[in-house]
């Protein structure tokens, strides 16, 4: 579409900061004291707090039963069908007996139904969280090469105690951070970081399941490079693979992939997707029981699944010291995954998710779940998509799925005792498809943003080599360090005026931008603070085309030479005056006493000439001394034989500044001082009101730098500089004393 030319013209006076504040009647914004409102006690305040921290009270009484109940029931049933095999499989991934995956699919889901604000995410077991828990349980309670059932049972009980204590600690972290409104902590986990981290976690999950796919007994490794050691151990013991386990895993994997492809092909014709995991689970259990896979082919099975719920157990505080670092990492990662999915669904369906309340809800789910021997949970991407696509509208779908899981725990759990672990490993590996496809981010980020690609790669490599906890710490530290480095290397530019406009752009990028004669305009794309203040000053002096420091140094040397010359002239004049005085005294005595009248006449004739000559010699150095005495205050670069800069004014475009610190203020003052030394006046333009307030608080403005040096726009500053070119000697008030 062809754009029609539209002109606009504005006539106004030049505005510096003082005139702008006077014209706009500037005044400090009123401060809102949040602690006053938060400490108020009233009935309305109590009701607001109840609705904020217990959201189910707000939306459940207004629940539209006719419109939403059927969709929530079908959605909850679909999610439960997925949650059953995933719960069993992800418990195995966490290094725990499978039944604890069912517990973790019941208690936390129901707690989130009461306290959560997202209507569509499915809380429960998740692969990334499970592998993080598994790295902790296997590190603190390693596998032992024993055949005794008693020892295996004791090992599993100890691991359950570690996992439940870890869940309580994760819950305490999340609730505490949520109550102090620390939900913004997730903003430090950028999307490339999260995707690189989850991709590395998917690789960790894949490698951890190889022992079940091949039926191997591997050594336990923990700490940095544990993934590499595990992979080498798998390769070393590959000859010991159980053929029955390999065949079982391969067949289960092919069936799962076929069902997923069928669902994708027929998604428009099927009211609900086919439950591939559940069908595979039931079929594999029936075949294992009928054929006897464990006894005849040595395929490892799930084993005993006790019916009923377990009583609450207090966590072990002695374990907290060894779990605190991993607990914080799991708390942050779990919340990051949940809030990112929650915001996606909220934006799609037009409602708001409270990040702080989400942190509290997840924390309570893990805290109460840990008391009932659950391991830490978050939300699952695949189940959340099913819950939303199957017609789910609220967390009633989550409550329905948790009740279905409760029925399985109470009555149907023992039916899956003959389920092969290789089938659960196949379910896990097939469900990693979405996260493993994130390797395609490398190509897209290479084209879009290579700095984000660097974050992705560093996160992935650090997580693979250093394990999940240290990998996350390295990734966050590197990401924050990269932010600092990027602010230290912003884009510096000299601006020129676009003809017939008040717009100024980089002369290196815009061919029609022209520098205003006599005025240099400089801009940085980042704020100036302690980390880049020196770099800003160096870039400014470099882009101006003048070696400011060298020019100031030469000026100081010449002034010092003049001062030394002045001192020598003064001393010489004093010596000549003393000699003349002594000579006058020595000739006057003989004239009066020893000479005749003729001699006196002769001396009188020569005396005035000598006196005039002497006075003239004394007058020359005196005049020279007076000129030299005025040189430091009245001299110019030109009078000293130095070439002045080609511009008389410098305008600093400070529109990019979001804050200033004391280092920035000192740096700006030094810029004013240095450029005034070389007869260039400095102006500033485009400061935001908070930045001006910070400059005032830092005592930036004084008698030599006033608000009249700060203008509303770059064009205002340029016009003022053209109307007031700096000429003549530097004012003594504005020059630093040498």
N, C-alpha and C positions, 0 to 999 in steps of 0.2 A: 504494500500500500504506500503510495507516494505521500510524503508528509508535506503539509503546507507550511511555508515559512511564517513564523509568528514572532513578532518583535515585542519587547517590553522595555520601557524606559522608566527609570526612577531617578528623581532629583532629590538629593538630600545633602546635608552637611557632612563633612568628614567627622567620624566618630572615634575618639579615643575612649579608653575605659572610663575615665571620669565623666565624660559627656554622656556615654552610654548609660552609666548608672544613674545619672541625673535625669536623663530623658525617660528611661524605663522605670524610675523610682525603685531602684533595687533595694532589697532588704533581705536579711537572712531568713531562710525558710523555717517555719515553726517546727520544733523538734517534737516527735511523738515518743513519749516515754512508755515503751511497751511493758515495762515492769509494773506500771500503775494499773494498766488494764488486766494484766495477768494475775495480779494479786487481789483484784476485786472479788468480793464474795456476794453473790446474789442468786436468786432463783433462776433467772435467765442464764447467768453465767454457768451454773451447775448443769442446767439442761444442755447448753451448748457443749460443755466438756463431755457429757455423757454421749451425745450424738457424734462427737468427733472421735472418741476412743472406742465406741461400740456402735459402728455404723449399721449393724443389722437392725437395731432399734429404729433407725430412721427409714430404711427402705422396705423392711418386711411388712409393716402394717399397711403400706400402700401397694403391696404386690398385686399386680393384675392377674388373678388366677386363670381366668378364661383365656387370656391372650398368651400367657407365657408358661403355664404349668406343663402342658404337653411337650413343648420344646425342651424344657429343662429336664423332664423325665427321660426323654429319648437321649438327650445329650449326656445325662449322667450315666445312663446304662452303657452308652458307647465308650465313655471314658473309663468306666469300671472294667469293661472287657479288655481294654488296653492296659489298664493299671495292674491287673492281676499278673500277667506274665512279666511285665516290666518290673513290678515290685519284687518278684522272685529272682529275676535276673540281676537287678541292681543291688540286691542284698549280697548276692554272690560276688559282685564287683567290689563291694565294700569289705569283703573278707568275713562276712557274717553268715550264719545259717539263713536259708531263704525265708523262713517264716517271719523274720524281723523286717523284711521288705514289705510284708503284708501289714504289720503293725504300723510301719512308717507311711503306709498308704491310707490309714484310717484316722489316727489321732490328729496329726497335723492338718489334714484336710478339713476336719470338722471344726477345729479351732480357727482356721482361716475363714471359714464360713461366717463366724461371728464377728471377727475383727477386721477382715480385709475390705479394701475399697474397690478393687478391680472386679468386674463382673464376669470376666471371661478366662482368666488364667487358671490352669489346672495345677494346684499345688500337690507335691508328693515327691517320690523318688525321681532323681535325675542323674544321668550318666556322669556329668562332670563332678557333681557333688559326691557321688558314690566313689569315684576313683580318688578324689581327694581324701575321703574318709578311709578308703582302703590303704592309701599310702601311710596314713597315721597308724591304723591298727596293725598292719604288717610290720611297721618299723618298731612299735612298742611291744608287740606280741608276735615274734617271727614264727614261721612254720618250723615244726620239728619233725625230723625223720623218724617217726614212731609208728608202730602198728597197733598200739594199745588204744582202744575206744575211750578209756577213761582219760587218757592224756589229751586226746582230740577234743573230748567234751570239756575238759578244763580249759584248754586253749580257747575254744569258742566262747565259753562263759567269760573269760578274761577280756576277749575282744569285744564282747557285747557291753561289758562294763566300761571299757575305754570309749566305745562309740557313743553310748548314752551320756557319759560325762562330757564328751566333746559336744554333743547336741545341746546339753544344758548350758555350757560355756558359750557356744555360738548364740544361743537364745539370749543370754544375759548381755552379750555385746550388742546384739541387734536392738533389744528393747532399750538399753541405755542410750545408744546413739539416736534412736528414734525419739525418746523423751526430751533430749537436749536439742532436737531439731537438727540433727547432723545428717539428714538425708542427702545433702548436697555432696557428700563424700564420693558418691558414685560418679560425679562429673569428672573426677580425675581418671576415670577409666574410659578412655575414648573408644569409639567403635572399632578402629583397627586393632587396638590393644585387646579388646574383648574377643574379637573374631580370631586373632592370632592365638590367644590363650586357649579358647575352646577348641581350635584346631589341634593344638599341641595336646590338649587333654584327650581329644578323640584318638590321637595316636597312642597315648598312654593306655587308654581303655582297650584299644585293639591289641596291643602287645600283651596286656595282662590277661586277655582271654585265650591266648594261644595255648596255654597249658591245658585248658579244658577241651579245646578243639582237638589237640593231639594226644590228650590223656597222659600228660607228662607230670612227673614230680620234680619241680624246680627248686633250686635254692632260693632263699629269701634275701633280697637286696633292698637297701634303703639309702636315702641320702642322694647327693649328686652322682650323676652317671648311672643310677640304678637301672634306668630304662635300657641303657646300652649293655650293661651286664646281664640283664634278664634276656635280652634279645640274643646275645652270644650264648647264653646257657640253653636257650631253646634250640639254636642251631647245633650246638654240641650234642644235645640229647635227642635229636630228631630221629635217630635210628631206633629209639626206644618207643616210638609212637604206637598207640593202640589203634589198630585198624578199625575196630568197631566204632570208636569215638570219632575218628576222622570221617567215616562214612555217614554216621548219624548227623554230625554237624553239617556236612556238605548237603545231604538230602534236606535237612530242615532249612538251611539257607536258601536252597533253590526253591523250595515251596514258598517261603516268605517273599522272595523276590517276585515269583510268579503271581502271587496274590496281590502284591503292591502294584505290579504292572496292570493286572486286570482291573483293579480299583481305579487306576488312572485312566484306562481306556473307557470304562463304563460308568464314570462318575456322574455323567448327566442322566443316566438311566437308573441308577441305584439310589434308593432313598437314604440308605446308610452304607458306608464302606464295609466290605467284608472283613470280619475280624480275623485277619491272618494269623496274628500271634496266638489268639485263643484256640483257633482250629489246630494250629501246629502243636500247641501245648497238649490239647486233649488227645490228638492222634499219636503223638510221640509217647505219651504216658501209657496209652492203651497198647501200643506195639511193644514198649519196653516190658510191660507186665505180662503180655501174652507170650513173647518170644523169650523173655529172660535175658535181656541184654547185659545185666550186671554179672550174672553167674556164668553165662555161656561165652560172652565176648569181652568181659572185663571193662565194660562201660560204667563209669562212675555215675551214680544217681544222687538225687537230692537227699533221700533218707527220711528219717522220722520228722513229721511236721505235727507238733502237738496241737490239739484242738482247744479252743477257748483263749481268753485273754490272760495276760500275765499281770500280777499285782504291781502297783507302783513301787519303785526302788529308788532310794536316795542316791544321788551321784557320789563319786569318790573325790573329795577335795584334794587328796594327796596327788591326784593325777593332773590337777589344774596347772601346776607349774610347767609340766612338760607339754601341755596342750595349748597354752595361751597363744602362741604365735600362729599355729595352724588354725585355731579357732577364729582368730581375727581375719585371717585370709579367707576362710570358708564363709564367714559372715558377710564380708564385702562382696565376694564373688556371687554368692547366692542372692543377695539383694540386687546386685547389678543385673543379673539375668532376669529376675522377677520384675523389676521396675521397667526395664527396657521393653519387655513383652507387654506389660500392663499399659504402658503409655501408647504403644502401637494400637492396641485394641481400643483404648479410650479415645484416641484421635479418630479412629474409624467409626465408632458408634456415638460420638458426641457426648462424652461425660468426662469427669475429671478424676484423676488418681492422685491421692495425697501421698507423696513420697515418704514423709515422716511416719504417717500411720501405717503405710505398707511395711516399713521397717519394724514397727511395733508388732504388727500382725504376724510377720514371719518369725520375729523373735519369740513371741508367745507360742507359736506352733512348734518351734524347735525346743523351747524351754519345757513346755508341758509334755511334748513328745519324748524328750529325753528322760523324764521321770518314769514314763511307761516303756522305757528301753527301746526307743526309736533312734535312728541315726539322723544326722542333719539332712534337711530337705530344702528344695526350692521349687520352682515351677518347671514343667516340661514343655518344650516348644511343640513337640508332636501332639501331645494330649491337649494342649491349649488350642491348637488349630482344629482338632477334632471337636472339642467342646463348643467352639464358636461356629464351625460349619454345620454341626448337627442340630443347630437351633437353640443352643443355650443362651439365655438372656441374663441370668444372675448366678450367684453362687449356690442357688438351690440345686443346680446340676452337680456341684461339688459335694453337697450334702447327700444327694442320692447315690453318687458313686461310693462315698465312704460307707454308707449303710450296706450297699451291695458287698463291699469288701468285708464288712463285719459279718455278714452271713457266711461268706467263704471261710473266714477265720474260725467261726463257731462250729460249722457243720461240714464244709467241703474241703478243708485244707488237707486232711489226711489222705484224700484221694490222689494227691500228686506226689506221693512218696517215691514212686518208681520213675519219676520224670528224670531223664538224663541231663546232666549238667552241660553236656555238649550242645543240647538244644537251647538252653538258656544263653550260652555263649554265642550261638548263631543269631538269636534274637537281638542280643546286644550289638553284635557286629553289623547286622543289617540296618539297625536303627541309627548307626553312626553315619549313614550315607550323607545326610544333610550337612553334618559338621565337616566331614572329609571333603565335600565339594567346595568348602571354603578355600581350598588351595587355589581356586580360580581367582581369588582376590589378588594374587600376586600380579597377574597380567593386567587386571583392571586398575590396580593402584599404580602400576608402572606407567600407565597412560595418564592417569588422573593426578596423582600427587605422590611423588617419590619420597617425601618426608614421611607420610603415613605408611608407605611401603616399608621404610626403614624401621618404624615402630612395630609393624606387623612381624617382620623378620626377626628383630631382636627379641620380641616377646616369644615367638615360636621357638627359636633356638635356645633361649634361656630356660624356658619351661621344659623342653626336651632334655637338656643337659643337667639342669640343677633341680629338677623335680618341681611339683606344682606350687609349693609354698615359696621357696626361694625364687622361682621363676617369676611369680607375680610381683614380688618385691623388686626384683631387678627391672621388670617391665615398667612399673610405675615410676621408679627412680629415673630410668632412662627417658621416659616420656616427659617428666617434669624438667629434667636437665635439657632436653631438646627445646622445650619452651623458652628456657633462659637463653640458650644459644641462639635461637631464632630472634629474640629481642635484642641480642647483642650484635646481630648482623642484619639490621633492617635495610630498607631501600632508601638511600639518601639521594636527593635530587635538587638541582638548581631549576627554579621555575621561571618561565617566561609567559608573557601575556599573549593570549589569543587575540588577534587583531579585532578592534572595535567591540571588545567585550571587557568585562571585569573578571574574567576567568583566567586562572594561572595554572599552567601544566608543565610537566617535565620537558625541558627543551630537548632532551635526548630521545624522547618518545614521540613528541608532536613536532612535525616539520614546520608548521606555521607559527609555533610559539616563539616569541622574540623576547630576549632580555631587555628590560627597560634600561636605557643608557644612564649610567651613574648609580643604579640601584641593583643590588644583588639579593635575590629571594631564595632562601634555603628551607628545605623541608625534610623531615624524617618520617618514615611510615610507622614508627613505634614510639611508645612513650619513653621518656628519658629518666633513668633512675640510676642507682649506684652501680649497676652491672654494666651499663653502656654509656655513662656520662662522658668518660674520657674518649671513648670511640666517637661519640657525637662531636665533641670539640675538634678532634683530629680530622674527621671527615669534613666538617665545616671549613676548616682552614685549607684543606686540600682542594675542595671543590671551588673555593673562591679564587683560586689561581694565584694566590699571594702567599709567600712564605712569611707568615706573620711573626713567628718567633725569631727568625733570622733578621727581619727588618727591625724589630724591637731591639734585638741585641746590638745591631750596628748603630742604631740611634743612641743607645746608652753609651756605647764606646765613644762616639763622637762628642756627646755631651760631657763625658768624663775627660776627654782630651781638652775641650774648651775650658773646663773647670781648672784643670792643671795649668793650662796656658795662662789663665786669669791669675792664678796664684803666683806664677813666676813673674808676671808683669807687675803685680803688686809689690813683690819683694824687690824687684829691680828698681821700681819707682821709689820705694822707701830708701834703698841704698843710695841712689842718686841724690835724693833730697838731703840725706845725712852728709854726703860728701860736699854738696854745695853749701850747706850750712857751715860745715867745718872750714871750707875754703874762704867763705865770706868773713868768718871770724878771724882767720889768720892774716888776711891782707888789710883789714881795717886798722889794726894796731900799729903796723909800721907807717901807714899813711899819716896818722895823727902825730906820731912821735919823731920818726927818724927821717922823713923825706922833706924835701924843700917844697917851695910853692910850685915850682915847675913840675916836680914829680907828682905833686898832688893833682895838678891840673891834668897831667897825663893819665893818671889813674882815674880821675873823674870822667875823662873822655871815654876810656875803655869800659868803665863800670857799667853804664846803662846797657851797652851792647851785650856784655857778658850776662847781665841779669836777664835781659830779654831772651837771650838764647837758652839760658837755663830754665826759665819759666816755660818756654815753648817745649823743651824736652820733657819737662814734668807733666805738661798738659797732655801730651800725646798718650803716654801710658795711662793716665787717669781716664781720658776719654775711652781709650781701648778697654780699660778695666770696667767702665760703666756699661759698655756694650756687651762685654762678656758676662757681666752680672745679670743682664736681662735675658741672655740667651736661653737658659733653661725654661723660662716661663713664656717667652715670646717667639721662640724659634719654630720653624716648620721643617718638614722633611725636605722640602725643596731647598730651603736655606742651608740645610746641612749637606746638600749634595746628594740626597737620596731620592729615588723615584717613588712618588706616592702611588697608591693603588689606583686602578682605573675606575673605581666607583667610590662615591662619597657616603653611601648609606647601605646598610645591611638590614634586611627584614627576615626575621625568623618566623616561619609559619609553624605555630605550636598547636594546630588543631588536632593533632594525633595524641596529644598528652591527655592521659586519663587521671594521672596523679603526679605529684612531684614530691621528692624527699629532700633532705638537707644537702645531699651530694649534688643533686640536680640544681638546687638553688645556688650553691657555690659555683658550679660549673657555668651557669648563666651569668653570674656576676663577673667571673673571670673573662667570659666572652666580651661583655661590655667593656671591661678594663683594657683588654688587649687590643680590640679594634679601635677604641678611642685613642690609644697610644699611636696608632698609625693614621689618625685623622679620619676615621670612618665612624659615623654615628649608627647606633644599633637600635632597631625597633622590633617589637613583637606583635603578633597578630593571631587572632582566632582562638584565644584561650577560653575554655569553658569556665562557667561560674565556680564550680568546686575547685578548679585549679587556681583561679585567681584568689580564692579564699585561702588556699594552702600557701600561696606565695606571700600573702599578707601575714599569715601566721608565722611564716619562716623569716619575717623581717627582710624580705627581698626589696621592697620599695623604700627608698630613702631620698635624700636631697638630690642625688645625682641620677637616680633611676626612679622615676615617678610613674603614675598611671597614664601620664600623657605619652609615654613611650609604648603603651599597649593599645592596640587598635582592634576594632570590631572585625575587620576583614583585612586580607592582604592588600586589596586594592586601596583601602583607606590609608594604610601605612605607606604604600608606594606614592600615592598622590601627595601626602604630607611630606615625604622625603624629597620629592621633586620641587615642592614649594619652598622647602627649607634646606637647601644644600649646605653641607658643612664646609666652611672656608675659613682661612686665617688660622692663627695659632690656637692651640688647644687651651681651653679654659683651665686655669689652675685648679678649680674645684673638681674637674672631671678626670684629672691626670693623677696616676699613682706617683708618689714621690720617689725619685731615684735615690 
